[in-house]
Amino acid sequence: MTAVKKIINVIGWLVLLFCFAAIGFGTANPKLMVPVYFVVFAVIFGLVLLYVKNHKTLAQENPVRALIYRRVLGGILLLISILAPRKVISMIDTEYFAGTFDLMGILFIIGAAVVIAAGAFAVKMINKMYEGNLVSGIIGYLIVIALSTVPALVMVNFDTSYESLGLAYYTAIIMAGVSWWGLSIIFKDEHTLG
């Protein structure tokens, strides 16, 4: 790994940790909880990194097992990103969801999956622009712009205060980052999804 790639990798991890730490802004005491969330997620990611480094030879020794491991880990990350919006809404409005598997909860989960799929499709379209297809790139960027309005449109039904809107957008950032991480792990080094 070159020095530039290492720097980009470190910056990416820091951005991801700060996104997760931003969950603390939605709590009653953000001055305390933002650093607490940062430390908790840094420890979690550190432990995962140690585990992955210690088991790096698994891919060489048993490629099938390594593929299954990657797919399971990527699937777990995708599941977390799909469930995140419902969790945030239940924090903002504790009475909105009637139960664990109520209709609105299921619709939120399906909606999150659709948003992630649309984001992956948009990235695929944007990458076609670099292959010379300008129209695909423009369509991809328009999809991204449309997707950026989803958190605000969802929050209109709950709470439009700055804190709630901010929490919704932080959730969207976390959802995008974690789902991208999951897709990257599932498809290994295929960061273009296509």
C-alpha positions as CSV (number, residue, x, y, z in Angstrom):
1,M,0.0,0.0,0.0
2,T,1.5,3.3,-1.0
3,A,1.8,6.3,1.3
4,V,-1.1,8.1,-0.4
5,K,-3.4,5.2,-0.1
6,K,-2.5,4.8,3.6
7,I,-3.3,8.5,4.1
8,I,-6.6,8.2,2.3
9,N,-7.4,5.0,4.3
10,V,-6.7,6.8,7.6
11,I,-8.8,9.8,6.6
12,G,-11.7,7.5,5.5
13,W,-11.6,5.7,8.9
14,L,-11.6,9.1,10.7
15,V,-14.5,10.4,8.7
16,L,-16.4,7.1,9.4
17,L,-15.7,7.4,13.1
18,F,-16.8,11.0,13.3
19,C,-20.0,10.1,11.5
20,F,-20.7,7.4,14.1
21,A,-19.8,9.8,16.9
22,A,-22.3,12.3,15.5
23,I,-25.0,10.0,16.9
24,G,-24.2,11.7,20.2
25,F,-25.7,14.9,18.9
26,G,-29.1,13.3,19.2
27,T,-28.8,12.6,22.9
28,A,-29.6,14.8,25.9
29,N,-25.9,15.5,26.6
30,P,-24.0,15.8,23.3
31,K,-20.8,17.2,24.9
32,L,-20.3,13.9,26.7
33,M,-21.9,11.5,24.3
34,V,-20.1,12.5,21.0
35,P,-16.7,11.6,22.5
36,V,-18.1,8.5,24.1
37,Y,-19.5,7.3,20.8
38,F,-16.2,8.1,19.1
39,V,-14.2,6.0,21.6
40,V,-16.7,3.1,21.5
41,F,-16.8,2.9,17.8
42,A,-13.0,3.4,17.6
43,V,-12.6,0.4,19.9
44,I,-15.0,-1.7,17.9
45,F,-13.4,-0.9,14.6
46,G,-9.9,-1.4,16.2
47,L,-10.9,-4.9,17.4
48,V,-12.4,-5.8,14.0
49,L,-9.2,-4.5,12.3
50,L,-7.0,-6.6,14.6
51,Y,-9.2,-9.7,13.9
52,V,-9.0,-9.1,10.1
53,K,-5.2,-8.6,10.2
54,N,-4.7,-11.7,12.3
55,H,-6.8,-13.8,9.9
56,K,-5.5,-12.3,6.6
57,T,-3.8,-15.6,5.8
58,L,-7.3,-17.2,5.7
59,A,-7.8,-16.0,2.2
60,Q,-4.6,-17.7,1.1
61,E,-5.2,-20.9,3.0
62,N,-9.0,-21.3,2.4
63,P,-10.4,-18.9,-0.2
64,V,-14.0,-20.3,0.0
65,R,-14.1,-19.8,3.8
66,A,-12.7,-16.3,3.3
67,L,-15.4,-15.5,0.7
68,I,-18.1,-16.7,3.1
69,Y,-16.6,-14.6,5.9
70,R,-16.6,-11.5,3.7
71,R,-20.1,-12.0,2.5
72,V,-21.4,-12.5,6.1
73,L,-19.6,-9.5,7.4
74,G,-20.7,-7.3,4.5
75,G,-24.3,-8.6,5.0
76,I,-24.2,-7.7,8.7
77,L,-23.0,-4.1,7.8
78,L,-25.8,-3.8,5.2
79,L,-28.3,-5.0,7.7
80,I,-27.1,-2.4,10.2
81,S,-27.4,0.4,7.6
82,I,-30.9,-0.8,6.7
83,L,-32.1,-0.8,10.3
84,A,-30.5,2.5,11.3
85,P,-33.3,4.8,10.1
86,R,-36.0,3.0,12.0
87,K,-33.9,3.1,15.1
88,V,-33.4,6.8,14.8
89,I,-37.1,7.5,14.2
90,S,-38.0,5.4,17.3
91,M,-35.5,7.6,19.3
92,I,-37.2,10.8,18.1
93,D,-40.8,9.6,18.4
94,T,-41.0,6.7,20.8
95,E,-44.7,6.0,20.2
96,Y,-44.6,6.0,16.4
97,F,-43.9,2.3,15.9
98,A,-46.5,0.1,17.5
99,G,-44.2,-2.9,17.9
100,T,-41.1,-4.6,16.6
101,F,-42.7,-5.8,13.4
102,D,-45.4,-3.2,12.8
103,L,-46.3,-2.0,9.3
104,M,-44.5,1.3,9.6
105,G,-41.4,-0.3,10.9
106,I,-41.4,-2.8,8.0
107,L,-42.0,0.1,5.5
108,F,-39.0,2.0,7.0
109,I,-36.8,-1.0,6.6
110,I,-37.9,-1.6,3.0
111,G,-37.5,2.2,2.3
112,A,-33.9,2.1,3.6
113,A,-33.1,-0.9,1.4
114,V,-34.5,0.9,-1.6
115,V,-32.5,4.0,-0.8
116,I,-29.3,1.9,-0.5
117,A,-30.0,0.1,-3.8
118,A,-30.8,3.4,-5.5
119,G,-27.5,4.8,-4.2
120,A,-25.5,1.8,-5.5
121,F,-27.3,2.2,-8.9
122,A,-26.4,5.9,-8.9
123,V,-22.7,5.2,-8.3
124,K,-22.8,2.6,-11.1
125,M,-24.3,5.2,-13.4
126,I,-21.7,7.8,-12.4
127,N,-18.9,5.4,-13.0
128,K,-20.2,4.9,-16.5
129,M,-19.5,8.6,-17.1
130,Y,-15.8,7.9,-16.7
131,E,-16.1,5.3,-19.4
132,G,-17.4,8.0,-21.8
133,N,-21.2,7.8,-21.2
134,L,-22.0,11.4,-20.0
135,V,-25.8,10.8,-19.9
136,S,-25.4,8.0,-17.5
137,G,-23.2,10.1,-15.3
138,I,-25.8,13.0,-15.3
139,I,-28.6,10.5,-14.4
140,G,-26.4,9.1,-11.6
141,Y,-25.8,12.6,-10.1
142,L,-29.5,13.4,-10.4
143,I,-30.4,10.3,-8.4
144,V,-27.9,11.3,-5.7
145,I,-29.4,14.7,-5.5
146,A,-32.9,13.2,-5.2
147,L,-31.7,10.8,-2.6
148,S,-30.2,13.7,-0.5
149,T,-33.8,15.0,0.0
150,V,-35.1,11.7,1.5
151,P,-34.1,12.4,5.2
152,A,-35.9,15.8,5.2
153,L,-38.9,14.3,3.5
154,V,-39.1,11.5,6.1
155,M,-38.7,14.0,9.0
156,V,-41.6,16.2,7.9
157,N,-43.9,13.6,9.5
158,F,-42.1,13.6,12.8
159,D,-40.1,16.6,13.9
160,T,-38.7,19.4,11.7
161,S,-36.5,21.0,14.4
162,Y,-32.8,21.5,13.5
163,E,-31.7,18.8,16.0
164,S,-34.0,16.2,14.5
165,L,-33.2,17.1,10.9
166,G,-29.5,17.0,11.8
167,L,-29.9,13.6,13.3
168,A,-31.8,12.4,10.2
169,Y,-28.9,13.5,8.0
170,Y,-26.3,12.1,10.2
171,T,-28.2,8.8,10.1
172,A,-28.2,9.1,6.3
173,I,-24.5,9.6,6.3
174,I,-23.9,6.6,8.5
175,M,-26.3,4.6,6.4
176,A,-24.4,5.5,3.3
177,G,-21.0,4.9,4.8
178,V,-21.9,1.5,6.4
179,S,-23.8,0.3,3.4
180,W,-20.9,1.3,1.1
181,W,-18.5,-0.5,3.4
182,G,-20.7,-3.6,3.4
183,L,-20.9,-3.6,-0.4
184,S,-17.2,-3.0,-0.7
185,I,-16.5,-6.0,1.5
186,I,-19.0,-8.2,-0.3
187,F,-17.6,-7.3,-3.7
188,K,-14.0,-7.1,-2.3
189,D,-12.1,-4.4,-4.2
190,E,-14.8,-3.6,-6.6
191,H,-15.5,-0.1,-5.2
192,T,-17.3,0.8,-8.4
193,L,-20.1,-1.8,-7.9
194,G,-20.1,-2.6,-11.6
